[in-house]
Amino acid sequence: MRLTVMDLFGTRSPERIRLDPSPERHLEELATTDGVTIASDRGDRVRYRNILAGAHFGIAPSGPAVPGPCRSSTARPWACP
């Protein structure tokens, strides 16, 4: 099995890293895992769309700050947990 992990943070400032180094730490750990590839869209939305188009499935965060299908006025009740 192959797993591609998207690095959507890109290069973070030293100040941000000092506040929370966990994204860099997790990416380093994932990068050393067999079958895992770290990919970056490098800020290019077309590249991002193309990477997603080649995926069989995706996992993304969902929370109050992340718009999702259950948080809109057009939410489909059968798609919401």
C-alpha positions, -999 to 999 in steps of 0.1 A, spaced: 0 0 0 12 35 -7 1 66 12 7 102 1 5 128 29 -1 164 18 21 190 34 -2 220 32 18 241 57 48 245 34 78 263 50 67 277 83 85 306 100 108 299 129 83 317 152 55 294 142 77 263 147 87 275 181 50 279 190 42 244 178 68 221 162 44 192 159 37 195 121 74 193 113 80 164 138 50 144 124 62 150 88 97 138 97 83 107 113 59 99 84 87 105 58 107 77 74 77 52 72 78 26 44 52 33 17 46 69 28 54 99 5 52 135 15 38 157 -12 34 195 -14 13 216 -37 39 244 -33 9 268 -32 -2 257 -66 -40 250 -65 -39 232 -99 -11 209 -86 -32 203 -55 -63 194 -75 -42 170 -97 -27 152 -67 -62 148 -52 -76 136 -86 -52 107 -85 -62 96 -50 -85 67 -42 -97 83 -9 -88 112 13 -89 120 50 -92 156 61 -98 174 94 -132 186 104 -140 210 131 -156 244 138 -130 263 117 -132 238 88 -162 242 65 -178 209 57 -209 193 42 -227 193 76 -221 229 83 -237 245 53 -273 255 46 -273 229 18 -262 200 41 -274 166 31 -286 149 63 -277 114 51 -241 126 46 -237 139 82 -228 117 112 
